[in-house]
Amino acid sequence: MLSDTLRDGANSKGFKILLALIVISFVISGVGGYLIPRLNTDPVTIGGYKITSNEWTEQYNRRAQQLHQYGPQAAQLLENQAYVVELKKSVLESMIDNVAFNSQVWESGVRIGDAQVRDVIRNTPAFQKDGKFDNELYLATVRNMGLSPDYFGEQMRLSMMSESISRPVMAAAGLPLPYEIKNVASLLGERRTVNLYTVDQEAVRAATTISDADAQAYYDGHHDEFIAPANVRFNYLLLSFNDLKEQVEVTDAALEEYYNLYSADFERDETRAISHLLIRANSENAAERVAAVEQGLKDGTDFKDLIAKYSDDSASKAQDGSMGVIARGQLAANLDQVAFSLAQGQVSTKIEDSFGTHFIKVDEIIAPHTPTLEEIKDEVRTAYVNAEARNLYNERATTMSDLSFENPDSLDITAEAVKLKIQDSGLVAQGDANAKWPFNNPELQNVAFNPDVYSSGINSQVIALDQDNSIVINVLEHHEAELRPFAEVKETALAAAQSQKINETCHGILQTFAQSLQSDANAALPEHVSVQSEVEVAIGTSNVAPSFGQAIFALPQEATRAYTIDDNNGVQTLAVLTKVTAPSESELSGLEQVLSAQYGQYLNLITQRGLYHEARALSEIEYNEEAINLVTRQSE
């Protein structure tokens, strides 16, 4: 038959060679490009401009480098995958703000000439040497930034165009008006004196009876307080870097090999033994003592003797001025620069700063060196164990990901391969931040309560809890959020109904007494009511609850015996205003100085956000979620 003949021909060696030649000719001629789907990796399009994933990544890297400058605690944030994802998204939104604003500035017809750009570049301090523009310095600086001079100039032009619009607006809108600062400062410095009245809650409790009907009524009116959250129960495998460290076998041969391979990691930078003499600013006879130290150094007096006689630094003075062995960057910047510029045995000239006048001496210079294995064996052991455990962690995380996907109905095969025990979570409530770790982890909760996970019965993807722990789950049970039956929460409803009734009773007693005070300032205290007289309250005071303090400051100053009744740390309290004290002129002046700068910054921020908001509204912004997810997933 013809179909059999065609089938035989299709399976022949000659036909396959011909097919290969046809495919190759398609690719060479460019037809192949139409057959292969093209992935759009540009995360955002704003009008006619596209923000590329490379630009986004480059800007994120710059932001990450800036974070590193704020020390190890800030740098540790970059090890948190959830934080990195949010930071990347924040960087992208900032880029959109800038592009949208810049494009609207361009559309408005604003232009900056070459001469203006050149003037700004030539007057930039970073490009000047000895007070004059240095072209070689300029070129070197720009190239070190990874930019060409032409590109840098165009970026400068664009920045100047945007500033020509934003700067006048920011300057005008970011300038606080005097009356605004004065009014806010007056309020912040103001103090209010009140009498505080409370009712003996225990006495009211003793007189309050609550029935099952009251509890039922409270339950019916407050269903939201009796909702049982959705919960799940799942099997899981938890891979822990710390657990793997205990499985690393350590031998002397392994440590020696590791040390030889990575000896550069253990190299010690240059350090210096430093002695310090400090004469504190505004201390007794400070100027005379500084002069005496300088004269002593000229006369060859031993530095230790000068320290013993003149130094105000009691901590180092007790050690003959020794500050110990210091690495570069451990001292304050002004002292560090001097300490690492002196020769061994040399004493500095005076160094003045806000603390006073310093003199430092380099007692010893310890050159860069690599300690022997025996000297740092414990350090090498720790590094070796961490490295081996990290390799093992990465290998098993990959295996866990692959096998849990290939065998989706169970964790048994995966558990055996990665040598982990399958564990049972028990019931985990949705949103329970107080659940034990790792069940309180937001990423884990998001996956566990994802309908695609809990309804399918198949394994989840591997979830990185942090850089040292990964988990994969298989949901066994899922229960939707539901109203707890009244019988189950009856006691809670009874207690809540009683508290409500007590508060209502106390509020009523205080309200009646407050009205009596309006007509008679000397009205007698009702039974079970006590008073704290002449309590002074200021903004941010801690002697009343914050919300109650706000209610007190909302009372009109001019009203006679103005009052408010509100919850004050769980107790219904009546506050009656008796006096308002304005801040003194000196207090007001100090507050105005502080507020002026802070409020100006706030206004600048609000104005900038407004400019960006309007620019976005005038721009066509199109998000490419697939491209965005592609970049953010690299952090997971």
C-alpha positions as CSV (number, residue, x, y, z in Angstrom):
1,M,0.0,0.0,0.0
2,L,1.0,3.6,-0.5
3,S,1.0,4.4,3.2
4,D,3.3,1.5,3.9
5,T,5.6,2.6,1.2
6,L,5.7,6.1,2.7
7,R,6.3,4.8,6.2
8,D,9.2,2.6,5.0
9,G,10.7,5.6,3.2
10,A,10.4,7.8,6.2
11,N,12.3,5.3,8.3
12,S,15.0,4.9,5.8
13,K,18.6,6.3,6.4
14,G,18.4,8.4,3.2
15,F,15.2,10.1,4.2
16,K,16.7,11.1,7.6
17,I,19.8,12.5,6.0
18,L,17.6,14.5,3.6
19,L,15.5,15.8,6.5
20,A,18.6,16.9,8.4
21,L,19.8,18.8,5.3
22,I,16.4,20.6,5.0
23,V,16.5,21.7,8.6
24,I,20.1,22.9,8.3
25,S,19.2,24.9,5.2
26,F,16.2,26.5,7.1
27,V,18.5,27.6,9.9
28,I,21.1,29.0,7.5
29,S,18.6,30.9,5.5
30,G,17.0,32.4,8.7
31,V,13.8,30.4,8.5
32,G,14.8,28.6,11.7
33,G,14.5,31.8,13.6
34,Y,10.8,31.8,12.9
35,L,10.4,28.2,14.0
36,I,12.1,28.8,17.4
37,P,10.0,30.8,19.9
38,R,11.7,34.0,21.0
39,L,11.6,34.7,24.7
40,N,10.9,38.4,25.6
41,T,13.1,39.0,28.6
42,D,12.4,42.8,28.9
43,P,10.5,43.1,32.2
44,V,8.8,46.4,31.6
45,T,8.0,48.6,28.6
46,I,7.3,52.3,29.2
47,G,6.0,53.9,26.0
48,G,8.7,53.3,23.4
49,Y,11.4,52.5,26.0
50,K,12.1,49.0,27.3
51,I,13.9,48.3,30.6
52,T,16.0,45.2,29.9
53,S,16.7,42.4,32.4
54,N,20.4,43.3,32.1
55,E,19.7,46.9,33.1
56,W,17.6,45.8,36.0
57,T,20.2,43.3,37.2
58,E,22.9,45.9,36.9
59,Q,20.9,48.4,39.0
60,Y,20.1,45.8,41.6
61,N,23.8,44.9,41.9
62,R,24.6,48.6,42.5
63,R,22.0,48.7,45.3
64,A,23.3,45.5,46.8
65,Q,26.9,47.0,46.8
66,Q,25.6,50.0,48.6
67,L,24.0,47.8,51.3
68,H,27.3,46.1,51.9
69,Q,28.8,49.5,52.9
70,Y,26.4,49.6,55.9
71,G,28.2,46.7,57.6
72,P,27.6,43.0,58.1
73,Q,24.1,43.3,59.5
74,A,22.9,45.0,56.3
75,A,24.8,42.6,54.1
76,Q,23.2,39.7,55.9
77,L,19.8,40.9,54.5
78,L,21.1,39.9,51.0
79,E,21.3,36.3,52.2
80,N,17.5,36.4,52.8
81,Q,15.9,35.2,49.6
82,A,12.5,36.8,50.3
83,Y,14.2,40.1,51.0
84,V,16.3,39.9,47.8
85,V,13.1,39.3,45.7
86,E,11.4,42.4,47.3
87,L,14.6,44.5,46.8
88,K,14.7,43.5,43.2
89,K,11.1,44.5,42.7
90,S,11.7,47.8,44.5
91,V,14.7,48.6,42.2
92,L,12.5,47.9,39.2
93,E,9.8,50.2,40.4
94,S,12.4,52.9,41.0
95,M,13.7,52.5,37.4
96,I,10.1,52.8,36.1
97,D,9.7,56.0,38.1
98,N,12.8,57.5,36.6
99,V,12.1,56.3,33.0
100,A,8.5,57.6,33.2
101,F,9.5,60.9,34.6
102,N,12.4,61.4,32.1
103,S,10.2,60.5,29.2
104,Q,7.6,63.0,30.2
105,V,10.4,65.7,30.6
106,W,11.5,64.8,27.0
107,E,8.0,65.0,25.7
108,S,7.6,68.5,27.3
109,G,10.4,69.8,25.0
110,V,13.1,70.4,27.7
111,R,16.6,70.2,26.2
112,I,20.1,70.7,27.6
113,G,22.9,71.9,25.3
114,D,26.4,70.4,25.0
115,A,28.0,73.5,26.6
116,Q,25.9,73.1,29.7
117,V,26.8,69.5,30.1
118,R,30.5,70.3,29.7
119,D,30.3,73.0,32.3
120,V,28.8,70.7,34.9
121,I,31.3,67.9,34.2
122,R,34.2,70.4,34.4
123,N,32.9,71.7,37.8
124,T,32.3,68.3,39.3
125,P,34.8,67.9,42.3
126,A,35.4,64.2,41.5
127,F,36.9,65.2,38.2
128,Q,39.2,67.9,39.6
129,K,42.8,67.8,40.7
130,D,44.4,70.7,42.6
131,G,41.2,72.7,42.1
132,K,41.2,72.3,38.3
133,F,39.4,70.0,35.9
134,D,41.7,67.0,35.0
135,N,40.7,65.3,31.8
136,E,42.7,62.2,32.5
137,L,41.1,61.8,35.9
138,Y,37.7,62.3,34.3
139,L,38.3,59.6,31.7
140,A,39.7,57.2,34.3
141,T,36.8,57.7,36.7
142,V,34.2,57.2,34.0
143,R,35.8,54.1,32.6
144,N,36.1,52.7,36.2
145,M,32.3,53.1,36.3
146,G,32.1,50.8,33.2
147,L,30.9,53.7,31.0
148,S,32.1,55.4,27.9
149,P,32.6,59.2,28.1
150,D,29.9,59.7,25.5
151,Y,27.4,57.6,27.4
152,F,28.2,59.3,30.7
153,G,27.7,62.7,29.0
154,E,24.3,61.7,27.7
155,Q,23.3,60.3,31.1
156,M,24.4,63.6,32.6
157,R,22.4,65.5,30.0
158,L,19.3,63.4,30.9
159,S,19.8,64.0,34.6
160,M,20.1,67.8,34.1
161,M,16.9,67.8,31.9
162,S,15.0,66.1,34.7
163,E,16.5,68.3,37.4
164,S,15.5,71.4,35.5
165,I,11.9,70.4,36.1
166,S,12.1,68.6,39.4
167,R,14.5,70.9,41.3
168,P,12.3,74.1,41.3
169,V,9.2,72.1,42.2
170,M,11.0,70.3,45.0
171,A,12.5,73.5,46.3
172,A,9.2,75.2,46.4
173,A,7.1,72.3,47.7
174,G,9.8,71.1,50.1
175,L,10.1,74.4,52.0
176,P,8.0,74.3,55.2
177,L,6.0,77.4,55.9
178,P,6.9,79.1,59.2
179,Y,3.4,78.8,60.6
180,E,3.3,75.1,59.9
181,I,6.5,74.4,61.8
182,K,5.4,76.7,64.7
183,N,2.0,75.0,65.0
184,V,3.4,71.5,65.0
185,A,6.2,72.4,67.4
186,S,3.7,74.1,69.7
187,L,1.6,70.9,69.7
188,L,4.6,68.6,70.3
189,G,5.8,70.8,73.2
190,E,2.5,71.3,74.8
191,R,1.6,69.6,78.1
192,R,-2.0,68.9,79.3
193,T,-3.0,68.3,82.8
194,V,-6.0,66.1,83.4
195,N,-7.9,64.4,86.2
196,L,-8.3,60.7,85.5
197,Y,-11.3,58.8,86.8
198,T,-11.8,55.0,86.8
199,V,-14.3,52.6,88.1
200,D,-13.4,49.6,90.3
201,Q,-13.9,46.8,87.7
202,E,-14.0,44.0,90.3
203,A,-16.9,45.7,92.1
204,V,-18.8,46.0,88.9
205,R,-17.9,42.4,88.0
206,A,-19.3,41.2,91.2
207,A,-22.6,42.9,90.5
208,T,-22.7,41.7,86.8
209,T,-24.6,38.6,85.9
210,I,-24.2,36.9,82.5
211,S,-26.5,34.3,81.0
212,D,-26.1,31.8,78.3
213,A,-28.4,34.0,76.2
214,D,-25.9,36.9,76.7
215,A,-23.1,34.7,75.5
216,Q,-25.2,33.5,72.5
217,A,-26.0,37.1,71.6
218,Y,-22.3,38.1,71.8
219,Y,-21.4,35.1,69.7
220,D,-24.0,35.9,67.0
221,G,-22.8,39.5,66.8
222,H,-19.1,38.8,66.7
223,H,-18.7,35.8,64.4
224,D,-15.3,37.1,63.2
225,E,-13.9,36.5,66.7
226,F,-14.8,32.8,66.6
227,I,-13.5,31.8,63.2
228,A,-11.2,28.8,63.1
229,P,-8.5,29.5,60.5
230,A,-7.8,27.2,57.6
231,N,-5.3,24.5,58.5
232,V,-3.3,21.8,56.8
233,R,-1.4,18.7,57.8
234,F,1.5,17.5,55.6
235,N,4.5,15.2,55.4
236,Y,7.8,16.9,54.9
237,L,11.5,16.5,54.4
238,L,13.7,19.2,56.0
239,L,17.2,19.5,54.7
240,S,19.4,21.5,57.1
241,F,23.0,22.7,56.5
242,N,23.7,22.6,60.2
243,D,22.7,19.0,60.4
244,L,24.9,18.1,57.5
245,K,27.9,19.7,59.2
246,E,27.7,16.9,61.8
247,Q,28.1,14.4,59.1
248,V,31.3,15.7,57.7
249,E,34.3,13.4,58.5
250,V,37.4,15.4,59.4
251,T,40.9,13.9,59.0
252,D,44.3,15.6,59.3
253,A,45.0,14.7,55.7
254,A,41.8,16.4,54.6
255,L,42.6,19.5,56.6
256,E,46.1,19.7,55.2
257,E,44.8,19.3,51.6
258,Y,42.1,22.0,52.2
259,Y,44.7,24.4,53.8
260,N,47.1,24.0,50.8
261,L,44.3,24.6,48.3
262,Y,42.8,27.6,50.0
263,S,45.7,29.1,52.0
264,A,45.0,32.5,50.4
265,D,41.7,32.5,52.3
266,F,43.6,32.4,55.6
267,E,46.1,35.2,54.8
268,R,46.3,37.9,57.4
269,D,46.3,41.5,56.3
270,E,48.8,43.9,57.8
271,T,48.0,44.8,61.4
272,R,49.6,47.4,63.7
273,A,50.1,47.6,67.5
274,I,49.0,51.1,68.4
275,S,49.4,53.3,71.5
276,H,46.9,56.2,72.1
277,L,47.0,59.4,74.0
278,L,43.8,61.5,74.2
279,I,43.1,64.9,75.7
280,R,39.4,65.4,75.7
281,A,37.8,68.5,74.3
282,N,36.8,71.0,76.9
283,S,38.6,69.1,79.7
284,E,40.6,71.1,82.3
285,N,43.6,72.9,80.9
286,A,43.2,71.0,77.6
287,A,45.1,73.5,75.4
288,E,48.0,73.6,77.9
289,R,48.2,69.8,78.1
290,V,48.2,69.5,74.3
291,A,51.1,72.0,74.1
292,A,52.9,70.0,76.9
293,V,52.6,66.8,74.9
294,E,53.9,68.4,71.7
295,Q,56.9,69.9,73.6
296,G,57.5,66.5,75.3
297,L,57.6,64.8,71.9
298,K,60.1,67.4,70.6
299,D,62.3,66.8,73.7
300,G,62.3,63.1,73.2
301,T,60.2,62.2,76.2
302,D,59.0,58.6,76.2
303,F,55.5,58.3,74.8
304,K,54.4,56.1,77.7
305,D,55.4,58.7,80.2
306,L,53.4,61.3,78.3
307,I,50.4,59.0,78.3
308,A,50.7,58.4,82.0
309,K,50.8,62.1,82.7
310,Y,48.4,63.6,80.3
311,S,46.0,61.1,78.7
312,D,42.2,61.2,79.4
313,D,41.6,57.8,77.8
314,S,41.4,55.8,81.0
315,A,40.8,52.4,79.2
316,S,44.1,52.6,77.2
317,K,46.0,54.6,79.9
318,A,45.8,51.6,82.2
319,Q,47.7,49.6,79.5
320,D,50.4,52.2,79.0
321,G,48.3,53.6,76.2
322,S,48.1,50.3,74.2
323,M,45.0,49.8,72.0
324,G,46.2,46.3,71.1
325,V,46.7,45.1,67.6
326,I,44.5,46.9,65.1
327,A,43.5,45.9,61.5
328,R,42.8,48.6,58.9
329,G,39.3,50.0,59.3
330,Q,38.9,49.2,63.0
331,L,39.7,52.7,64.2
332,A,37.7,55.9,63.4
333,A,38.5,57.0,59.8
334,N,40.6,60.0,60.8
335,L,42.8,57.9,63.2
336,D,42.9,54.9,60.9
337,Q,44.4,57.0,58.0
338,V,47.1,58.3,60.3
339,A,47.8,55.0,62.0
340,F,48.5,53.2,58.7
341,S,50.6,56.0,57.3
342,L,53.2,56.1,60.1
343,A,56.4,54.1,60.3
344,Q,57.1,51.7,63.1
345,G,58.0,53.6,66.3
346,Q,56.7,56.9,64.9
347,V,54.3,59.2,66.8
348,S,51.8,61.2,65.0
349,T,51.3,65.0,65.2
350,K,48.1,66.0,67.0
351,I,44.8,64.8,65.4
352,E,41.8,66.9,66.4
353,D,38.1,65.9,66.2
354,S,34.9,66.2,68.2
355,F,36.3,64.0,71.0
356,G,39.4,66.1,71.5
357,T,43.1,65.9,70.5
358,H,44.7,62.5,69.8
359,F,48.3,61.4,69.5
360,I,49.0,57.8,68.3
361,K,52.2,55.8,68.1
362,V,52.9,52.7,65.9
363,D,54.6,50.3,68.3
364,E,54.8,47.4,65.8
365,I,53.9,46.7,62.2
366,I,52.9,43.1,61.6
367,A,53.3,42.4,57.9
368,P,50.7,40.4,55.8
369,H,51.3,36.7,56.3
370,T,49.7,33.3,56.2
371,P,49.7,31.5,59.6
372,T,50.8,27.8,59.6
373,L,48.1,25.1,59.6
374,E,49.0,24.3,63.2
375,E,48.5,27.9,64.3
376,I,44.9,28.1,62.9
377,K,43.9,24.4,62.8
378,D,40.5,25.1,64.4
379,E,39.8,27.9,61.9
380,V,40.7,25.6,59.0
381,R,38.6,22.8,60.5
382,T,35.6,25.1,60.7
383,A,36.1,26.3,57.1
384,Y,36.6,22.8,55.8
385,V,33.4,21.5,57.6
386,N,31.4,24.4,56.3
387,A,32.6,23.9,52.7
388,E,32.0,20.2,52.7
389,A,28.6,20.6,54.3
390,R,27.7,23.3,51.8
391,N,28.6,21.0,48.9
392,L,26.6,18.2,50.4
393,Y,23.7,20.6,51.0
394,N,23.7,21.8,47.4
395,E,23.9,18.2,46.1
396,R,21.1,16.9,48.2
397,A,18.9,20.0,47.6
398,T,19.2,19.3,43.9
399,T,18.5,15.6,44.4
400,M,15.5,16.4,46.6
401,S,14.1,18.8,43.9
402,D,14.6,16.3,41.1
403,L,13.3,13.2,42.8
404,S,10.3,14.8,44.5
405,F,9.2,16.0,41.1
406,E,9.9,12.7,39.3
407,N,8.1,10.8,42.1
408,P,5.3,13.2,42.9
409,D,2.9,11.0,44.8
410,S,5.1,10.3,47.8
411,L,8.3,11.4,49.6
412,D,9.5,7.9,50.2
413,I,12.0,7.6,47.3
414,T,13.3,11.1,47.9
415,A,13.7,10.5,51.6
416,E,15.8,7.4,51.0
417,A,18.0,9.2,48.4
418,V,18.8,12.2,50.6
419,K,18.9,10.2,53.8
420,L,16.2,12.2,55.6
421,K,13.3,11.1,57.8
422,I,9.8,11.9,56.6
423,Q,8.1,14.0,59.3
424,D,4.5,14.9,60.1
425,S,3.7,18.5,60.6
426,G,0.5,18.0,62.6
427,L,-2.2,20.6,62.0
428,V,-0.8,24.0,61.0
429,A,-3.1,27.0,61.1
430,Q,-3.0,29.5,58.2
431,G,-1.2,32.7,59.2
432,D,-0.1,31.4,62.6
433,A,3.0,33.5,63.2
434,N,3.5,31.8,66.6
435,A,3.7,28.3,65.2
436,K,7.0,26.6,65.8
437,W,9.6,26.9,63.1
438,P,9.5,26.1,60.2
439,F,5.7,26.1,60.1
440,N,5.6,29.8,60.7
441,N,7.7,30.6,57.7
442,P,5.7,32.7,55.2
443,E,7.1,31.0,52.1
444,L,6.2,27.6,53.5
445,Q,2.7,28.8,54.5
446,N,2.1,30.3,51.0
447,V,2.9,26.9,49.4
448,A,1.0,24.8,52.0
449,F,-2.2,26.8,51.5
450,N,-1.9,27.0,47.7
451,P,-4.9,25.2,46.2
452,D,-2.8,23.6,43.5
453,V,-0.7,22.0,46.3
454,Y,-3.2,20.9,48.9
455,S,-5.8,19.7,46.4
456,S,-3.5,17.7,44.1
457,G,-1.9,15.3,46.6
458,I,1.4,15.7,44.9
459,N,4.7,17.0,46.3
460,S,5.4,20.7,46.4
461,Q,8.5,22.3,44.9
462,V,11.5,22.5,47.2
463,I,11.0,25.6,49.3
464,A,14.1,27.5,50.4
465,L,13.3,28.6,54.0
466,D,16.6,30.5,54.2
467,Q,20.1,29.9,52.9
468,D,20.7,27.0,55.2
469,N,17.3,25.1,55.2
470,S,15.1,23.7,52.4
471,I,11.9,21.8,52.7
472,V,9.5,19.8,50.4
473,I,6.0,18.9,51.5
474,N,3.1,16.6,50.6
475,V,-0.2,17.8,52.0
476,L,-2.3,15.1,53.7
477,E,-5.2,17.1,54.9
478,H,-6.7,20.6,54.3
479,H,-9.6,22.2,56.2
480,E,-11.1,25.5,55.2
481,A,-11.6,28.4,57.7
482,E,-15.0,27.9,59.4
483,L,-17.1,29.3,62.3
484,R,-16.5,27.4,65.5
485,P,-19.7,25.9,66.9
486,F,-21.1,27.9,69.9
487,A,-20.8,24.9,72.2
488,E,-17.1,24.8,71.5
489,V,-16.5,28.5,72.3
490,K,-19.2,29.0,74.9
491,E,-16.8,29.8,77.8
492,T,-14.9,32.3,75.6
493,A,-18.2,33.9,74.6
494,L,-19.3,34.1,78.2
495,A,-16.1,35.9,79.2
496,A,-16.2,38.3,76.3
497,A,-19.9,39.1,76.9
498,Q,-19.1,39.8,80.6
499,S,-16.1,42.1,79.7
500,Q,-18.3,44.0,77.2
501,K,-21.0,44.4,79.8
502,I,-18.5,45.6,82.5
503,N,-17.1,48.1,80.0
504,E,-20.5,49.4,79.1
505,T,-21.4,49.7,82.8
506,C,-18.2,51.6,83.7
507,H,-18.6,53.8,80.6
508,G,-22.2,54.7,81.7
509,I,-21.1,55.5,85.3
510,L,-18.3,57.7,84.0
511,Q,-20.5,59.4,81.5
512,T,-23.1,60.3,84.1
513,F,-20.4,61.6,86.4
514,A,-18.8,63.7,83.6
515,Q,-22.1,65.4,83.0
516,S,-22.5,66.1,86.7
517,L,-19.0,67.8,86.6
518,Q,-20.2,70.1,83.8
519,S,-22.7,71.7,86.2
520,D,-20.8,71.2,89.4
521,A,-17.0,71.2,89.5
522,N,-17.2,69.8,93.1
523,A,-19.6,67.0,92.3
524,A,-19.0,64.0,94.7
525,L,-17.3,60.9,93.4
526,P,-19.8,58.1,92.7
527,E,-19.4,54.8,94.5
528,H,-16.5,52.7,93.3
529,V,-15.0,55.6,91.3
530,S,-11.5,56.8,92.1
531,V,-9.4,59.7,90.8
532,Q,-5.8,60.5,89.9
533,S,-5.5,64.3,90.2
534,E,-3.4,66.6,88.1
535,V,-1.8,64.0,85.8
536,E,0.5,65.8,83.2
537,V,0.3,64.3,79.7
538,A,2.7,65.1,76.8
539,I,2.9,63.9,73.2
540,G,4.4,60.4,73.3
541,T,4.0,60.2,77.1
542,S,4.0,56.7,78.6
543,N,1.7,57.3,81.5
544,V,-1.4,56.8,79.4
545,A,-2.1,54.6,76.4
546,P,-1.1,56.2,73.0
547,S,-4.7,56.3,71.7
548,F,-6.0,57.7,74.9
549,G,-3.3,60.4,74.9
550,Q,-4.4,61.3,71.4
551,A,-8.0,61.7,72.6
552,I,-6.8,64.0,75.4
553,F,-4.9,66.2,72.9
554,A,-8.1,66.3,70.7
555,L,-10.0,68.1,73.5
556,P,-10.7,71.8,72.9
557,Q,-8.6,74.0,75.0
558,E,-11.2,76.7,75.5
559,A,-14.1,74.4,76.7
560,T,-14.8,74.3,80.4
561,R,-13.9,70.9,81.9
562,A,-13.6,69.3,78.5
563,Y,-13.6,65.5,78.8
564,T,-13.2,62.2,77.0
565,I,-14.0,58.6,78.0
566,D,-12.0,55.9,76.3
567,D,-10.1,52.7,76.8
568,N,-6.8,53.3,78.6
569,N,-4.7,50.1,78.7
570,G,-7.8,48.0,79.0
571,V,-9.7,50.2,81.5
572,Q,-12.5,52.6,80.8
573,T,-11.2,56.0,81.9
574,L,-12.6,59.5,82.1
575,A,-10.1,62.3,81.5
576,V,-11.2,65.8,82.4
577,L,-8.9,68.6,81.1
578,T,-7.8,71.1,83.8
579,K,-4.9,73.0,82.4
580,V,-2.9,73.4,79.1
581,T,0.8,74.4,79.4
582,A,2.5,75.8,76.3
583,P,6.2,75.1,75.6
584,S,8.7,77.8,76.7
585,E,10.3,79.9,74.0
586,S,13.6,77.9,74.3
587,E,11.7,74.6,74.0
588,L,9.7,75.9,71.0
589,S,12.9,77.1,69.3
590,G,14.6,73.8,69.7
591,L,11.6,71.8,68.4
592,E,11.3,74.2,65.4
593,Q,14.9,73.6,64.5
594,V,14.5,69.8,64.6
595,L,11.2,69.8,62.8
596,S,12.3,72.2,60.0
597,A,14.8,69.7,58.6
598,Q,12.7,66.6,59.2
599,Y,9.5,68.1,57.8
600,G,11.4,69.5,54.8
601,Q,12.7,66.0,54.0
602,Y,9.2,64.7,54.4
603,L,7.8,67.3,52.0
604,N,10.5,66.6,49.5
605,L,9.7,62.9,49.6
606,I,5.9,63.5,49.1
607,T,6.6,65.9,46.2
608,Q,8.9,63.4,44.5
609,R,6.4,60.7,44.8
610,G,3.8,63.0,43.4
611,L,5.9,63.8,40.4
612,Y,6.6,60.1,39.7
613,H,2.9,59.3,40.2
614,E,1.8,61.9,37.6
615,A,4.5,60.7,35.2
616,R,3.3,57.1,35.5
617,A,-0.3,58.2,34.9
618,L,0.8,59.9,31.7
619,S,2.9,56.9,30.5
620,E,1.9,53.6,29.0
621,I,3.5,51.0,31.3
622,E,3.4,47.3,30.4
623,Y,4.7,44.7,32.8
624,N,6.1,41.4,31.4
625,E,5.4,39.1,34.4
626,E,7.2,36.1,32.8
627,A,10.4,38.2,32.4
628,I,10.0,39.6,36.0
629,N,9.5,36.1,37.4
630,L,12.6,34.9,35.5
631,V,14.8,37.5,37.2
632,T,13.2,37.2,40.7
633,R,13.4,33.3,40.6
634,Q,17.2,33.6,40.3
635,S,17.0,34.7,44.0
636,E,15.1,31.6,45.1
